[in-house]
Amino acid sequence: MANCEHFRYMEPSRGARPSRDLTFKFYSDGKLVIVDNDTGHTLSPRDLSGGSYDFYARQRIAFIKRDLIAKREKYA
């Protein structure tokens, strides 16, 4: 079974754009689930923009680094 890391991101409202409340689930098998907590709908990374996309990219890179370090320690 794949491990999962959950992150919540609350994007501040900017002008006419409403704020977003998102949950990101990163699975160790590479699967990603992004849920809009206000609507319950699942999003793809293409649906993100601005701060939410930046948050996704930073967390994804950090997740990959942690996974590589864990694998290196396990198999080194």
Phi and psi in degrees as a GROMACS rama.xvg file:
@    title "Ramachandran Plot"
@    xaxis  label "Phi"
@    yaxis  label "Psi"
@TYPE xy
-80.8559  141.151  ALA-2
-76.2549  156.469  ASN-3
-136.782  137.953  CYS-4
-114.96  129.091  GLU-5
-104.939  138.214  HIS-6
-136.581  141.644  PHE-7
-113.514  134.613  ARG-8
-127.566  124.914  TYR-9
-111.562  106.584  MET-10
-82.0007  131.022  GLU-11
-69.981  150.755  PRO-12
-73.4888  142.064  SER-13
-128.388  107.892  ARG-14
60.3737  -123.033  GLY-15
-80.7847  -15.066  ALA-16
-82.2128  125.417  ARG-17
-72.1682  160.5  PRO-18
-71.5159  157.976  SER-19
-123.258  141.288  ARG-20
-118.514  106.771  ASP-21
-120.583  146.784  LEU-22
-115.796  127.977  THR-23
-107.727  130.591  PHE-24
-120.992  112.96  LYS-25
-103.425  120.776  PHE-26
-100.787  148.28  TYR-27
-65.99  -19.059  SER-28
-85.7573  4.74447  ASP-29
99.6948  -9.55013  GLY-30
-70.6283  145.302  LYS-31
-131.469  134.952  LEU-32
-127.859  127.723  VAL-33
-118.695  122.679  ILE-34
-117.365  130.826  VAL-35
-81.7677  111.728  ASP-36
-68.4167  -21.4033  ASN-37
-76.7564  -37.7761  ASP-38
-107.022  -20.7964  THR-39
83.059  0.020203  GLY-40
-78.8421  149.337  HIS-41
-89.9855  137.143  THR-42
-114.165  162.269  LEU-43
-109.111  163.098  SER-44
-57.2727  -26.6311  PRO-45
-64.9877  -24.3192  ARG-46
-80.3519  -8.71167  ASP-47
-88.7401  153.489  LEU-48
-155.837  159.869  SER-49
62.2543  -131.338  GLY-50
-62.9806  -36.3768  GLY-51
-68.4361  -36.2984  SER-52
-69.5523  -40.6684  TYR-53
-61.7462  -43.6022  ASP-54
-60.3791  -46.9338  PHE-55
-57.9603  -48.6032  TYR-56
-62.3179  -44.8013  ALA-57
-64.3945  -42.7704  ARG-58
-69.0683  -36.0533  GLN-59
-65.084  -44.9065  ARG-60
-62.3869  -44.7668  ILE-61
-62.873  -39.8021  ALA-62
-63.4231  -44.1603  PHE-63
-63.1132  -42.8715  ILE-64
-61.4636  -45.9812  LYS-65
-62.0124  -39.8317  ARG-66
-65.4257  -42.6755  ASP-67
-64.721  -41.3444  LEU-68
-63.1444  -43.415  ILE-69
-62.4637  -42.2585  ALA-70
-68.5683  -38.1233  LYS-71
-64.365  -42.9972  ARG-72
-66.2387  -35.7309  GLU-73
-72.551  -39.6213  LYS-74
-104.575  0.241947  TYR-75
